[in-house]
Amino acid sequence: MTLGAVPYVVVSLAVIGMLLMVMGLIIGAVLQVDNDMMSDPSLPYSPERGQTMGMLAMCFNAMGFMAVIGAGIFLVMNGTQSQSGEI
């Protein structure tokens, strides 16, 4: 088992975390506009738009979990690599 993958996982999770923070601001602004459009009685609001915004929020919330699961899979795959030591 090698420990060479641990720094890669730490750095990648840090970068993904920063990316999620920036994307969180964007998703928050999109959902705020959607909520404003929903409360405006002069505009029609379709159920499909509501379902799409719900799916967008759910997918964004799942991205952090998928990053952690992917990092765990990468560490397990790297840890199970056998090295024979033969030349």
PDB file of N, CA, C and O in Angstrom, chain B, residues numbered from 101:
ATOM      1  N   MET B 101       0.845  -1.184   0.000  1.00  0.00           N
ATOM      2  CA  MET B 101       0.000   0.000   0.000  1.00  0.00           C
ATOM      3  C   MET B 101       0.882   1.236   0.000  1.00  0.00           C
ATOM      4  O   MET B 101       1.864   1.313   0.738  1.00  0.00           O
ATOM      5  N   THR B 102       0.521   2.200  -0.834  1.00  0.00           N
ATOM      6  CA  THR B 102       1.276   3.447  -0.892  1.00  0.00           C
ATOM      7  C   THR B 102       0.441   4.584  -0.322  1.00  0.00           C
ATOM      8  O   THR B 102      -0.789   4.550  -0.357  1.00  0.00           O
ATOM      9  N   LEU B 103       1.120   5.574   0.193  1.00  0.00           N
ATOM     10  CA  LEU B 103       0.431   6.748   0.729  1.00  0.00           C
ATOM     11  C   LEU B 103       0.514   7.926  -0.235  1.00  0.00           C
ATOM     12  O   LEU B 103       0.191   9.056   0.131  1.00  0.00           O
ATOM     13  N   GLY B 104       0.938   7.667  -1.446  1.00  0.00           N
ATOM     14  CA  GLY B 104       1.106   8.734  -2.419  1.00  0.00           C
ATOM     15  C   GLY B 104      -0.197   9.374  -2.857  1.00  0.00           C
ATOM     16  O   GLY B 104      -0.192  10.506  -3.341  1.00  0.00           O
ATOM     17  N   ALA B 105      -1.294   8.687  -2.701  1.00  0.00           N
ATOM     18  CA  ALA B 105      -2.567   9.232  -3.161  1.00  0.00           C
ATOM     19  C   ALA B 105      -3.200  10.181  -2.154  1.00  0.00           C
ATOM     20  O   ALA B 105      -4.087  10.955  -2.514  1.00  0.00           O
ATOM     21  N   VAL B 106      -2.766  10.136  -0.910  1.00  0.00           N
ATOM     22  CA  VAL B 106      -3.396  10.953   0.126  1.00  0.00           C
ATOM     23  C   VAL B 106      -3.261  12.450  -0.168  1.00  0.00           C
ATOM     24  O   VAL B 106      -4.255  13.168  -0.064  1.00  0.00           O
ATOM     25  N   PRO B 107      -2.077  12.951  -0.530  1.00  0.00           N
ATOM     26  CA  PRO B 107      -2.010  14.390  -0.846  1.00  0.00           C
ATOM     27  C   PRO B 107      -2.883  14.781  -2.031  1.00  0.00           C
ATOM     28  O   PRO B 107      -3.472  15.862  -2.038  1.00  0.00           O
ATOM     29  N   TYR B 108      -2.969  13.913  -3.029  1.00  0.00           N
ATOM     30  CA  TYR B 108      -3.826  14.212  -4.175  1.00  0.00           C
ATOM     31  C   TYR B 108      -5.286  14.314  -3.751  1.00  0.00           C
ATOM     32  O   TYR B 108      -6.013  15.187  -4.226  1.00  0.00           O
ATOM     33  N   VAL B 109      -5.708  13.444  -2.879  1.00  0.00           N
ATOM     34  CA  VAL B 109      -7.103  13.456  -2.417  1.00  0.00           C
ATOM     35  C   VAL B 109      -7.372  14.703  -1.587  1.00  0.00           C
ATOM     36  O   VAL B 109      -8.417  15.335  -1.740  1.00  0.00           O
ATOM     37  N   VAL B 110      -6.439  15.062  -0.709  1.00  0.00           N
ATOM     38  CA  VAL B 110      -6.631  16.252   0.131  1.00  0.00           C
ATOM     39  C   VAL B 110      -6.721  17.502  -0.736  1.00  0.00           C
ATOM     40  O   VAL B 110      -7.599  18.341  -0.534  1.00  0.00           O
ATOM     41  N   VAL B 111      -5.811  17.625  -1.700  1.00  0.00           N
ATOM     42  CA  VAL B 111      -5.828  18.803  -2.571  1.00  0.00           C
ATOM     43  C   VAL B 111      -7.087  18.818  -3.432  1.00  0.00           C
ATOM     44  O   VAL B 111      -7.706  19.869  -3.600  1.00  0.00           O
ATOM     45  N   SER B 112      -7.469  17.677  -3.974  1.00  0.00           N
ATOM     46  CA  SER B 112      -8.664  17.656  -4.825  1.00  0.00           C
ATOM     47  C   SER B 112      -9.925  17.955  -4.027  1.00  0.00           C
ATOM     48  O   SER B 112     -10.813  18.643  -4.530  1.00  0.00           O
ATOM     49  N   LEU B 113     -10.030  17.455  -2.793  1.00  0.00           N
ATOM     50  CA  LEU B 113     -11.197  17.772  -1.974  1.00  0.00           C
ATOM     51  C   LEU B 113     -11.222  19.248  -1.592  1.00  0.00           C
ATOM     52  O   LEU B 113     -12.297  19.840  -1.492  1.00  0.00           O
ATOM     53  N   ALA B 114     -10.049  19.852  -1.378  1.00  0.00           N
ATOM     54  CA  ALA B 114      -9.997  21.286  -1.083  1.00  0.00           C
ATOM     55  C   ALA B 114     -10.448  22.101  -2.288  1.00  0.00           C
ATOM     56  O   ALA B 114     -11.202  23.063  -2.142  1.00  0.00           O
ATOM     57  N   VAL B 115      -9.993  21.722  -3.473  1.00  0.00           N
ATOM     58  CA  VAL B 115     -10.395  22.438  -4.693  1.00  0.00           C
ATOM     59  C   VAL B 115     -11.891  22.253  -4.948  1.00  0.00           C
ATOM     60  O   VAL B 115     -12.580  23.209  -5.301  1.00  0.00           O
ATOM     61  N   ILE B 116     -12.388  21.052  -4.775  1.00  0.00           N
ATOM     62  CA  ILE B 116     -13.823  20.803  -4.972  1.00  0.00           C
ATOM     63  C   ILE B 116     -14.639  21.579  -3.944  1.00  0.00           C
ATOM     64  O   ILE B 116     -15.707  22.101  -4.265  1.00  0.00           O
ATOM     65  N   GLY B 117     -14.142  21.656  -2.709  1.00  0.00           N
ATOM     66  CA  GLY B 117     -14.837  22.431  -1.683  1.00  0.00           C
ATOM     67  C   GLY B 117     -14.916  23.906  -2.031  1.00  0.00           C
ATOM     68  O   GLY B 117     -15.956  24.536  -1.844  1.00  0.00           O
ATOM     69  N   MET B 118     -13.813  24.463  -2.542  1.00  0.00           N
ATOM     70  CA  MET B 118     -13.834  25.868  -2.963  1.00  0.00           C
ATOM     71  C   MET B 118     -14.774  26.076  -4.147  1.00  0.00           C
ATOM     72  O   MET B 118     -15.486  27.077  -4.215  1.00  0.00           O
ATOM     73  N   LEU B 119     -14.770  25.133  -5.067  1.00  0.00           N
ATOM     74  CA  LEU B 119     -15.668  25.203  -6.216  1.00  0.00           C
ATOM     75  C   LEU B 119     -17.127  25.142  -5.771  1.00  0.00           C
ATOM     76  O   LEU B 119     -17.977  25.850  -6.310  1.00  0.00           O
ATOM     77  N   LEU B 120     -17.409  24.301  -4.795  1.00  0.00           N
ATOM     78  CA  LEU B 120     -18.780  24.205  -4.289  1.00  0.00           C
ATOM     79  C   LEU B 120     -19.209  25.488  -3.573  1.00  0.00           C
ATOM     80  O   LEU B 120     -20.380  25.864  -3.625  1.00  0.00           O
ATOM     81  N   MET B 121     -18.269  26.157  -2.905  1.00  0.00           N
ATOM     82  CA  MET B 121     -18.614  27.429  -2.257  1.00  0.00           C
ATOM     83  C   MET B 121     -18.990  28.484  -3.289  1.00  0.00           C
ATOM     84  O   MET B 121     -19.959  29.220  -3.107  1.00  0.00           O
ATOM     85  N   VAL B 122     -18.224  28.557  -4.368  1.00  0.00           N
ATOM     86  CA  VAL B 122     -18.539  29.530  -5.424  1.00  0.00           C
ATOM     87  C   VAL B 122     -19.848  29.161  -6.107  1.00  0.00           C
ATOM     88  O   VAL B 122     -20.694  30.020  -6.354  1.00  0.00           O
ATOM     89  N   MET B 123     -20.006  27.879  -6.408  1.00  0.00           N
ATOM     90  CA  MET B 123     -21.241  27.447  -7.068  1.00  0.00           C
ATOM     91  C   MET B 123     -22.453  27.627  -6.155  1.00  0.00           C
ATOM     92  O   MET B 123     -23.566  27.830  -6.639  1.00  0.00           O
ATOM     93  N   GLY B 124     -22.248  27.555  -4.840  1.00  0.00           N
ATOM     94  CA  GLY B 124     -23.340  27.760  -3.900  1.00  0.00           C
ATOM     95  C   GLY B 124     -23.913  29.164  -3.997  1.00  0.00           C
ATOM     96  O   GLY B 124     -25.123  29.357  -3.887  1.00  0.00           O
ATOM     97  N   LEU B 125     -23.033  30.152  -4.206  1.00  0.00           N
ATOM     98  CA  LEU B 125     -23.518  31.517  -4.389  1.00  0.00           C
ATOM     99  C   LEU B 125     -24.340  31.644  -5.671  1.00  0.00           C
ATOM    100  O   LEU B 125     -25.364  32.326  -5.700  1.00  0.00           O
ATOM    101  N   ILE B 126     -23.880  30.983  -6.721  1.00  0.00           N
ATOM    102  CA  ILE B 126     -24.592  31.041  -8.000  1.00  0.00           C
ATOM    103  C   ILE B 126     -25.944  30.339  -7.891  1.00  0.00           C
ATOM    104  O   ILE B 126     -26.962  30.865  -8.342  1.00  0.00           O
ATOM    105  N   ILE B 127     -25.949  29.154  -7.292  1.00  0.00           N
ATOM    106  CA  ILE B 127     -27.211  28.413  -7.130  1.00  0.00           C
ATOM    107  C   ILE B 127     -28.175  29.191  -6.234  1.00  0.00           C
ATOM    108  O   ILE B 127     -29.380  29.213  -6.485  1.00  0.00           O
ATOM    109  N   GLY B 128     -27.644  29.827  -5.194  1.00  0.00           N
ATOM    110  CA  GLY B 128     -28.491  30.642  -4.319  1.00  0.00           C
ATOM    111  C   GLY B 128     -29.151  31.787  -5.064  1.00  0.00           C
ATOM    112  O   GLY B 128     -30.326  32.085  -4.855  1.00  0.00           O
ATOM    113  N   ALA B 129     -28.367  32.438  -5.953  1.00  0.00           N
ATOM    114  CA  ALA B 129     -28.930  33.537  -6.739  1.00  0.00           C
ATOM    115  C   ALA B 129     -29.985  33.023  -7.723  1.00  0.00           C
ATOM    116  O   ALA B 129     -31.021  33.662  -7.908  1.00  0.00           O
ATOM    117  N   VAL B 130     -29.729  31.884  -8.349  1.00  0.00           N
ATOM    118  CA  VAL B 130     -30.705  31.311  -9.288  1.00  0.00           C
ATOM    119  C   VAL B 130     -31.996  30.951  -8.561  1.00  0.00           C
ATOM    120  O   VAL B 130     -33.086  31.228  -9.060  1.00  0.00           O
ATOM    121  N   LEU B 131     -31.882  30.341  -7.398  1.00  0.00           N
ATOM    122  CA  LEU B 131     -33.086  29.960  -6.651  1.00  0.00           C
ATOM    123  C   LEU B 131     -33.817  31.183  -6.108  1.00  0.00           C
ATOM    124  O   LEU B 131     -35.042  31.167  -5.983  1.00  0.00           O
ATOM    125  N   GLN B 132     -33.068  32.255  -5.780  1.00  0.00           N
ATOM    126  CA  GLN B 132     -33.726  33.486  -5.326  1.00  0.00           C
ATOM    127  C   GLN B 132     -34.547  34.109  -6.457  1.00  0.00           C
ATOM    128  O   GLN B 132     -35.670  34.561  -6.234  1.00  0.00           O
ATOM    129  N   VAL B 133     -33.990  34.133  -7.665  1.00  0.00           N
ATOM    130  CA  VAL B 133     -34.740  34.640  -8.818  1.00  0.00           C
ATOM    131  C   VAL B 133     -35.959  33.764  -9.082  1.00  0.00           C
ATOM    132  O   VAL B 133     -37.032  34.269  -9.415  1.00  0.00           O
ATOM    133  N   ASP B 134     -35.794  32.450  -8.934  1.00  0.00           N
ATOM    134  CA  ASP B 134     -36.923  31.540  -9.133  1.00  0.00           C
ATOM    135  C   ASP B 134     -38.013  31.791  -8.098  1.00  0.00           C
ATOM    136  O   ASP B 134     -39.198  31.785  -8.431  1.00  0.00           O
ATOM    137  N   ASN B 135     -37.623  32.009  -6.852  1.00  0.00           N
ATOM    138  CA  ASN B 135     -38.621  32.296  -5.813  1.00  0.00           C
ATOM    139  C   ASN B 135     -39.316  33.625  -6.071  1.00  0.00           C
ATOM    140  O   ASN B 135     -40.516  33.746  -5.825  1.00  0.00           O
ATOM    141  N   ASP B 136     -38.584  34.627  -6.562  1.00  0.00           N
ATOM    142  CA  ASP B 136     -39.207  35.904  -6.891  1.00  0.00           C
ATOM    143  C   ASP B 136     -40.196  35.743  -8.040  1.00  0.00           C
ATOM    144  O   ASP B 136     -41.276  36.334  -8.021  1.00  0.00           O
ATOM    145  N   MET B 137     -39.828  34.945  -9.038  1.00  0.00           N
ATOM    146  CA  MET B 137     -40.737  34.709 -10.158  1.00  0.00           C
ATOM    147  C   MET B 137     -41.975  33.944  -9.707  1.00  0.00           C
ATOM    148  O   MET B 137     -43.067  34.161 -10.230  1.00  0.00           O
ATOM    149  N   MET B 138     -41.804  33.045  -8.733  1.00  0.00           N
ATOM    150  CA  MET B 138     -42.936  32.265  -8.246  1.00  0.00           C
ATOM    151  C   MET B 138     -43.923  33.154  -7.489  1.00  0.00           C
ATOM    152  O   MET B 138     -45.132  32.930  -7.543  1.00  0.00           O
ATOM    153  N   SER B 139     -43.409  34.156  -6.787  1.00  0.00           N
ATOM    154  CA  SER B 139     -44.299  35.011  -5.999  1.00  0.00           C
ATOM    155  C   SER B 139     -44.919  36.141  -6.816  1.00  0.00           C
ATOM    156  O   SER B 139     -45.826  36.821  -6.337  1.00  0.00           O
ATOM    157  N   ASP B 140     -44.441  36.350  -8.044  1.00  0.00           N
ATOM    158  CA  ASP B 140     -44.999  37.397  -8.904  1.00  0.00           C
ATOM    159  C   ASP B 140     -46.275  36.879  -9.571  1.00  0.00           C
ATOM    160  O   ASP B 140     -46.214  35.942 -10.367  1.00  0.00           O
ATOM    161  N   PRO B 141     -47.433  37.476  -9.257  1.00  0.00           N
ATOM    162  CA  PRO B 141     -48.688  36.953  -9.826  1.00  0.00           C
ATOM    163  C   PRO B 141     -48.877  37.287 -11.306  1.00  0.00           C
ATOM    164  O   PRO B 141     -49.737  36.691 -11.956  1.00  0.00           O
ATOM    165  N   SER B 142     -48.098  38.222 -11.856  1.00  0.00           N
ATOM    166  CA  SER B 142     -48.299  38.594 -13.257  1.00  0.00           C
ATOM    167  C   SER B 142     -47.642  37.615 -14.222  1.00  0.00           C
ATOM    168  O   SER B 142     -47.939  37.643 -15.417  1.00  0.00           O
ATOM    169  N   LEU B 143     -46.757  36.750 -13.732  1.00  0.00           N
ATOM    170  CA  LEU B 143     -46.078  35.784 -14.585  1.00  0.00           C
ATOM    171  C   LEU B 143     -46.617  34.378 -14.331  1.00  0.00           C
ATOM    172  O   LEU B 143     -46.799  33.987 -13.178  1.00  0.00           O
ATOM    173  N   PRO B 144     -46.872  33.622 -15.383  1.00  0.00           N
ATOM    174  CA  PRO B 144     -47.270  32.217 -15.159  1.00  0.00           C
ATOM    175  C   PRO B 144     -46.055  31.394 -14.734  1.00  0.00           C
ATOM    176  O   PRO B 144     -44.952  31.594 -15.243  1.00  0.00           O
ATOM    177  N   TYR B 145     -46.263  30.484 -13.815  1.00  0.00           N
ATOM    178  CA  TYR B 145     -45.175  29.642 -13.301  1.00  0.00           C
ATOM    179  C   TYR B 145     -45.565  28.197 -13.539  1.00  0.00           C
ATOM    180  O   TYR B 145     -46.579  27.732 -13.019  1.00  0.00           O
ATOM    181  N   SER B 146     -44.768  27.482 -14.319  1.00  0.00           N
ATOM    182  CA  SER B 146     -45.129  26.113 -14.679  1.00  0.00           C
ATOM    183  C   SER B 146     -44.623  25.120 -13.637  1.00  0.00           C
ATOM    184  O   SER B 146     -43.602  25.370 -12.997  1.00  0.00           O
ATOM    185  N   PRO B 147     -45.307  24.016 -13.458  1.00  0.00           N
ATOM    186  CA  PRO B 147     -44.837  22.975 -12.544  1.00  0.00           C
ATOM    187  C   PRO B 147     -43.504  22.370 -12.996  1.00  0.00           C
ATOM    188  O   PRO B 147     -42.697  21.932 -12.176  1.00  0.00           O
ATOM    189  N   GLU B 148     -43.289  22.354 -14.317  1.00  0.00           N
ATOM    190  CA  GLU B 148     -42.023  21.807 -14.815  1.00  0.00           C
ATOM    191  C   GLU B 148     -40.838  22.653 -14.361  1.00  0.00           C
ATOM    192  O   GLU B 148     -39.766  22.126 -14.065  1.00  0.00           O
ATOM    193  N   ARG B 149     -41.039  23.963 -14.308  1.00  0.00           N
ATOM    194  CA  ARG B 149     -39.966  24.843 -13.832  1.00  0.00           C
ATOM    195  C   ARG B 149     -39.676  24.568 -12.361  1.00  0.00           C
ATOM    196  O   ARG B 149     -38.516  24.534 -11.949  1.00  0.00           O
ATOM    197  N   GLY B 150     -40.721  24.373 -11.576  1.00  0.00           N
ATOM    198  CA  GLY B 150     -40.525  24.048 -10.165  1.00  0.00           C
ATOM    199  C   GLY B 150     -39.804  22.728  -9.979  1.00  0.00           C
ATOM    200  O   GLY B 150     -38.936  22.609  -9.114  1.00  0.00           O
ATOM    201  N   GLN B 151     -40.157  21.732 -10.787  1.00  0.00           N
ATOM    202  CA  GLN B 151     -39.480  20.437 -10.706  1.00  0.00           C
ATOM    203  C   GLN B 151     -38.020  20.556 -11.128  1.00  0.00           C
ATOM    204  O   GLN B 151     -37.145  19.915 -10.546  1.00  0.00           O
ATOM    205  N   THR B 152     -37.760  21.383 -12.145  1.00  0.00           N
ATOM    206  CA  THR B 152     -36.388  21.568 -12.600  1.00  0.00           C
ATOM    207  C   THR B 152     -35.542  22.242 -11.527  1.00  0.00           C
ATOM    208  O   THR B 152     -34.399  21.844 -11.301  1.00  0.00           O
ATOM    209  N   MET B 153     -36.083  23.244 -10.872  1.00  0.00           N
ATOM    210  CA  MET B 153     -35.338  23.926  -9.807  1.00  0.00           C
ATOM    211  C   MET B 153     -35.119  22.994  -8.617  1.00  0.00           C
ATOM    212  O   MET B 153     -34.070  23.044  -7.974  1.00  0.00           O
ATOM    213  N   GLY B 154     -36.093  22.155  -8.326  1.00  0.00           N
ATOM    214  CA  GLY B 154     -35.911  21.173  -7.256  1.00  0.00           C
ATOM    215  C   GLY B 154     -34.827  20.167  -7.590  1.00  0.00           C
ATOM    216  O   GLY B 154     -34.032  19.797  -6.725  1.00  0.00           O
ATOM    217  N   MET B 155     -34.788  19.721  -8.841  1.00  0.00           N
ATOM    218  CA  MET B 155     -33.757  18.792  -9.280  1.00  0.00           C
ATOM    219  C   MET B 155     -32.378  19.463  -9.251  1.00  0.00           C
ATOM    220  O   MET B 155     -31.390  18.834  -8.872  1.00  0.00           O
ATOM    221  N   LEU B 156     -32.313  20.726  -9.647  1.00  0.00           N
ATOM    222  CA  LEU B 156     -31.052  21.464  -9.610  1.00  0.00           C
ATOM    223  C   LEU B 156     -30.526  21.566  -8.185  1.00  0.00           C
ATOM    224  O   LEU B 156     -29.338  21.353  -7.946  1.00  0.00           O
ATOM    225  N   ALA B 157     -31.390  21.886  -7.250  1.00  0.00           N
ATOM    226  CA  ALA B 157     -30.977  21.997  -5.850  1.00  0.00           C
ATOM    227  C   ALA B 157     -30.547  20.635  -5.297  1.00  0.00           C
ATOM    228  O   ALA B 157     -29.568  20.546  -4.556  1.00  0.00           O
ATOM    229  N   MET B 158     -31.273  19.582  -5.656  1.00  0.00           N
ATOM    230  CA  MET B 158     -30.917  18.247  -5.168  1.00  0.00           C
ATOM    231  C   MET B 158     -29.566  17.792  -5.722  1.00  0.00           C
ATOM    232  O   MET B 158     -28.748  17.228  -4.995  1.00  0.00           O
ATOM    233  N   CYS B 159     -29.339  18.040  -7.011  1.00  0.00           N
ATOM    234  CA  CYS B 159     -28.056  17.649  -7.618  1.00  0.00           C
ATOM    235  C   CYS B 159     -26.905  18.433  -7.015  1.00  0.00           C
ATOM    236  O   CYS B 159     -25.826  17.882  -6.797  1.00  0.00           O
ATOM    237  N   PHE B 160     -27.123  19.717  -6.742  1.00  0.00           N
ATOM    238  CA  PHE B 160     -26.064  20.506  -6.125  1.00  0.00           C
ATOM    239  C   PHE B 160     -25.750  19.995  -4.720  1.00  0.00           C
ATOM    240  O   PHE B 160     -24.584  19.924  -4.330  1.00  0.00           O
ATOM    241  N   ASN B 161     -26.776  19.642  -3.967  1.00  0.00           N
ATOM    242  CA  ASN B 161     -26.553  19.121  -2.621  1.00  0.00           C
ATOM    243  C   ASN B 161     -25.835  17.778  -2.647  1.00  0.00           C
ATOM    244  O   ASN B 161     -25.111  17.454  -1.706  1.00  0.00           O
ATOM    245  N   ALA B 162     -26.019  16.996  -3.694  1.00  0.00           N
ATOM    246  CA  ALA B 162     -25.379  15.683  -3.789  1.00  0.00           C
ATOM    247  C   ALA B 162     -23.927  15.757  -4.253  1.00  0.00           C
ATOM    248  O   ALA B 162     -23.187  14.785  -4.099  1.00  0.00           O
ATOM    249  N   MET B 163     -23.504  16.883  -4.815  1.00  0.00           N
ATOM    250  CA  MET B 163     -22.147  16.980  -5.362  1.00  0.00           C
ATOM    251  C   MET B 163     -21.068  16.792  -4.297  1.00  0.00           C
ATOM    252  O   MET B 163     -20.046  16.162  -4.568  1.00  0.00           O
ATOM    253  N   GLY B 164     -21.272  17.318  -3.112  1.00  0.00           N
ATOM    254  CA  GLY B 164     -20.292  17.154  -2.039  1.00  0.00           C
ATOM    255  C   GLY B 164     -20.151  15.700  -1.616  1.00  0.00           C
ATOM    256  O   GLY B 164     -19.042  15.212  -1.400  1.00  0.00           O
ATOM    257  N   PHE B 165     -21.272  15.018  -1.499  1.00  0.00           N
ATOM    258  CA  PHE B 165     -21.235  13.604  -1.133  1.00  0.00           C
ATOM    259  C   PHE B 165     -20.551  12.771  -2.216  1.00  0.00           C
ATOM    260  O   PHE B 165     -19.794  11.848  -1.915  1.00  0.00           O
ATOM    261  N   MET B 166     -20.822  13.103  -3.471  1.00  0.00           N
ATOM    262  CA  MET B 166     -20.188  12.369  -4.564  1.00  0.00           C
ATOM    263  C   MET B 166     -18.687  12.597  -4.591  1.00  0.00           C
ATOM    264  O   MET B 166     -17.931  11.688  -4.932  1.00  0.00           O
ATOM    265  N   ALA B 167     -18.245  13.792  -4.238  1.00  0.00           N
ATOM    266  CA  ALA B 167     -16.806  14.067  -4.191  1.00  0.00           C
ATOM    267  C   ALA B 167     -16.136  13.235  -3.104  1.00  0.00           C
ATOM    268  O   ALA B 167     -15.058  12.680  -3.322  1.00  0.00           O
ATOM    269  N   VAL B 168     -16.760  13.145  -1.947  1.00  0.00           N
ATOM    270  CA  VAL B 168     -16.187  12.353  -0.857  1.00  0.00           C
ATOM    271  C   VAL B 168     -16.197  10.869  -1.203  1.00  0.00           C
ATOM    272  O   VAL B 168     -15.227  10.165  -0.922  1.00  0.00           O
ATOM    273  N   ILE B 169     -17.277  10.384  -1.806  1.00  0.00           N
ATOM    274  CA  ILE B 169     -17.351   8.973  -2.199  1.00  0.00           C
ATOM    275  C   ILE B 169     -16.304   8.676  -3.266  1.00  0.00           C
ATOM    276  O   ILE B 169     -15.635   7.644  -3.208  1.00  0.00           O
ATOM    277  N   GLY B 170     -16.157   9.574  -4.241  1.00  0.00           N
ATOM    278  CA  GLY B 170     -15.142   9.384  -5.283  1.00  0.00           C
ATOM    279  C   GLY B 170     -13.733   9.377  -4.716  1.00  0.00           C
ATOM    280  O   GLY B 170     -12.894   8.590  -5.153  1.00  0.00           O
ATOM    281  N   ALA B 171     -13.463  10.244  -3.748  1.00  0.00           N
ATOM    282  CA  ALA B 171     -12.148  10.264  -3.109  1.00  0.00           C
ATOM    283  C   ALA B 171     -11.909   8.964  -2.335  1.00  0.00           C
ATOM    284  O   ALA B 171     -10.801   8.427  -2.348  1.00  0.00           O
ATOM    285  N   GLY B 172     -12.929   8.468  -1.674  1.00  0.00           N
ATOM    286  CA  GLY B 172     -12.784   7.196  -0.958  1.00  0.00           C
ATOM    287  C   GLY B 172     -12.510   6.041  -1.898  1.00  0.00           C
ATOM    288  O   GLY B 172     -11.671   5.185  -1.616  1.00  0.00           O
ATOM    289  N   ILE B 173     -13.219   6.018  -3.018  1.00  0.00           N
ATOM    290  CA  ILE B 173     -12.983   4.957  -4.010  1.00  0.00           C
ATOM    291  C   ILE B 173     -11.567   5.045  -4.551  1.00  0.00           C
ATOM    292  O   ILE B 173     -10.903   4.021  -4.718  1.00  0.00           O
ATOM    293  N   PHE B 174     -11.094   6.264  -4.829  1.00  0.00           N
ATOM    294  CA  PHE B 174      -9.736   6.445  -5.324  1.00  0.00           C
ATOM    295  C   PHE B 174      -8.706   5.951  -4.307  1.00  0.00           C
ATOM    296  O   PHE B 174      -7.732   5.294  -4.676  1.00  0.00           O
ATOM    297  N   LEU B 175      -8.921   6.265  -3.032  1.00  0.00           N
ATOM    298  CA  LEU B 175      -7.982   5.806  -2.002  1.00  0.00           C
ATOM    299  C   LEU B 175      -7.993   4.289  -1.869  1.00  0.00           C
ATOM    300  O   LEU B 175      -6.936   3.676  -1.718  1.00  0.00           O
ATOM    301  N   VAL B 176      -9.167   3.678  -1.923  1.00  0.00           N
ATOM    302  CA  VAL B 176      -9.250   2.220  -1.819  1.00  0.00           C
ATOM    303  C   VAL B 176      -8.585   1.556  -3.020  1.00  0.00           C
ATOM    304  O   VAL B 176      -7.865   0.569  -2.867  1.00  0.00           O
ATOM    305  N   MET B 177      -8.825   2.095  -4.213  1.00  0.00           N
ATOM    306  CA  MET B 177      -8.205   1.518  -5.403  1.00  0.00           C
ATOM    307  C   MET B 177      -6.679   1.650  -5.344  1.00  0.00           C
ATOM    308  O   MET B 177      -5.959   0.731  -5.733  1.00  0.00           O
ATOM    309  N   ASN B 178      -6.199   2.780  -4.865  1.00  0.00           N
ATOM    310  CA  ASN B 178      -4.758   2.961  -4.764  1.00  0.00           C
ATOM    311  C   ASN B 178      -4.183   2.061  -3.667  1.00  0.00           C
ATOM    312  O   ASN B 178      -3.076   1.541  -3.805  1.00  0.00           O
ATOM    313  N   GLY B 179      -4.929   1.883  -2.593  1.00  0.00           N
ATOM    314  CA  GLY B 179      -4.433   1.064  -1.497  1.00  0.00           C
ATOM    315  C   GLY B 179      -4.393  -0.416  -1.812  1.00  0.00           C
ATOM    316  O   GLY B 179      -3.596  -1.148  -1.225  1.00  0.00           O
ATOM    317  N   THR B 180      -5.231  -0.871  -2.722  1.00  0.00           N
ATOM    318  CA  THR B 180      -5.267  -2.298  -3.038  1.00  0.00           C
ATOM    319  C   THR B 180      -4.338  -2.687  -4.178  1.00  0.00           C
ATOM    320  O   THR B 180      -4.285  -3.855  -4.560  1.00  0.00           O
ATOM    321  N   GLN B 181      -3.613  -1.732  -4.719  1.00  0.00           N
ATOM    322  CA  GLN B 181      -2.656  -2.064  -5.772  1.00  0.00           C
ATOM    323  C   GLN B 181      -1.519  -2.871  -5.142  1.00  0.00           C
ATOM    324  O   GLN B 181      -0.937  -2.471  -4.133  1.00  0.00           O
ATOM    325  N   SER B 182      -1.224  -3.995  -5.750  1.00  0.00           N
ATOM    326  CA  SER B 182      -0.141  -4.824  -5.220  1.00  0.00           C
ATOM    327  C   SER B 182       1.151  -4.505  -5.944  1.00  0.00           C
ATOM    328  O   SER B 182       1.182  -4.319  -7.160  1.00  0.00           O
ATOM    329  N   GLN B 183       2.190  -4.449  -5.177  1.00  0.00           N
ATOM    330  CA  GLN B 183       3.513  -4.215  -5.738  1.00  0.00           C
ATOM    331  C   GLN B 183       4.356  -5.453  -5.439  1.00  0.00           C
ATOM    332  O   GLN B 183       4.574  -5.810  -4.282  1.00  0.00           O
ATOM    333  N   SER B 184       4.818  -6.093  -6.495  1.00  0.00           N
ATOM    334  CA  SER B 184       5.539  -7.353  -6.297  1.00  0.00           C
ATOM    335  C   SER B 184       6.965  -7.116  -5.848  1.00  0.00           C
ATOM    336  O   SER B 184       7.541  -7.971  -5.175  1.00  0.00           O
ATOM    337  N   GLY B 185       7.548  -5.991  -6.195  1.00  0.00           N
ATOM    338  CA  GLY B 185       8.923  -5.733  -5.819  1.00  0.00           C
ATOM    339  C   GLY B 185       9.923  -6.368  -6.770  1.00  0.00           C
ATOM    340  O   GLY B 185      11.129  -6.204  -6.588  1.00  0.00           O
ATOM    341  N   GLU B 186       9.460  -7.074  -7.759  1.00  0.00           N
ATOM    342  CA  GLU B 186      10.369  -7.679  -8.735  1.00  0.00           C
ATOM    343  C   GLU B 186      10.842  -6.641  -9.722  1.00  0.00           C
ATOM    344  O   GLU B 186      10.148  -5.665 -10.006  1.00  0.00           O
ATOM    345  N   ILE B 187      12.007  -6.860 -10.231  1.00  0.00           N
ATOM    346  CA  ILE B 187      12.582  -5.933 -11.217  1.00  0.00           C
ATOM    347  C   ILE B 187      12.272  -6.447 -12.603  1.00  0.00           C
ATOM    348  O   ILE B 187      12.659  -5.826 -13.593  1.00  0.00           O
TER     349      ILE B 187
END
